Amino acid sequence: MTRILCCLVFLAFGYSSVQAASKYEDSVKELAEGVAAEAIKMKKSRLAVLDFVDSKGDVTPIGQFLAEELATQLLVAGELKVVDHKLLAATMAKHQLTHLETSQAKAAKKVAKALRADLFVTGAYLEIPEGVQVTAKLIGPYTVYPVGAARTIVPKAGPLAALLKQANAPKPAVAIAAPEPTAPVLSGHENEWYQVSVVGISRQDDQIALDLLFVNRSSHPVKIGCQLRDTYLLDEQGEQWTQDIAQSREGLCTRGMELNPRKQQQARLSFSVNAKPAKGPVTLHYHETSPRPDRVVTLEGLKLDAAPAAEAEPPAPQESVTPTP
């Protein structure tokens, strides 16, 4: 009797697992059908599916998995074409496209043109008691506005259940190490993308060197760059020092830099010194080209290191005079 009861329990568990897997497949298929229906209605045939994000707007392993599941289901249906994800990521990085928003409309057009994509597909997910609510939006590449949407609730089954368990697992306590000594910040600025600090300024021969520290504050890679001629130093008398072109060929305002999320990197700007010395503290006018074109950041109160005083010549040795008796 006990053996029969165990077999019945095992069969019931197996049936429920199969049923959950079936519901999972059906829900993903339902989402794909909704996206396909919207695209076909607009006579669009080639889609670029971006990684999905959580409620905070961050890309997570769950969001990447859901985007891949949707793309796979769209391909299986066979009615639409889907851009290869690695090619999409590389093209977005090339054209510095980090978000599908109006401020990056030009970059979105370039990416869509390079990939021959008719529509972008973005998505967001939210864990609820019934499962995981997934919303997919179709974004027009030339307007960067939603033109269609589809939604479904995916059961917490299969690989998704494992990912959710991993995401919801309590994080182990991390010992906080003592902070290492850092250079003092002379002036700073922060915005939605990054924080920049001046950590050093000095004059040597015919150049003024400015050391900057950039910290990526976002959850996405950020391309940082500035205008060569429009990034300059200014003193209290209106005297201006522009960047030394010869020293800036590989610098921030020509090559730029790309910062990964939550990472930091230093950069140096070199300015040509004219005959007139600086009067009081100087101000850096930083003309940004990326991530936001034409933003001007002003960092004030920068004092140049004092030039070393000339060493006094030692006094000439005096002849000793032997007194005569």
Secondary structure, 3 states (H helix, E strand, C coil): CHHHHHHHHHHHHHHHHHHHHHHHHHHHHHHHHHHHHHHHHCCCCEEEECCCECCCCCECHHHHHHHHHHHHHHHHHCCCEECCHHHHHHHHHHCCCCCCCHHHHHHHHHHHHHHCCCEEEEEEEEEECCEEEEEEEEECCCCCCEEEEEEEEECCCHHHHHHHHHHHCCCCCCCCCCCCCCCCCCEEEECCCEEEEEEEEEEECCEEEEEEEEEECCCCCEEEEECCCCCEEEECCCCEECECCHHHCCCCCCCCEEECCCCEEEEEEEEECCCCCCCCCEEEEEEEEECCCCCEEEEEEECCCCCCCCCCCCCCCCCCCCCCC
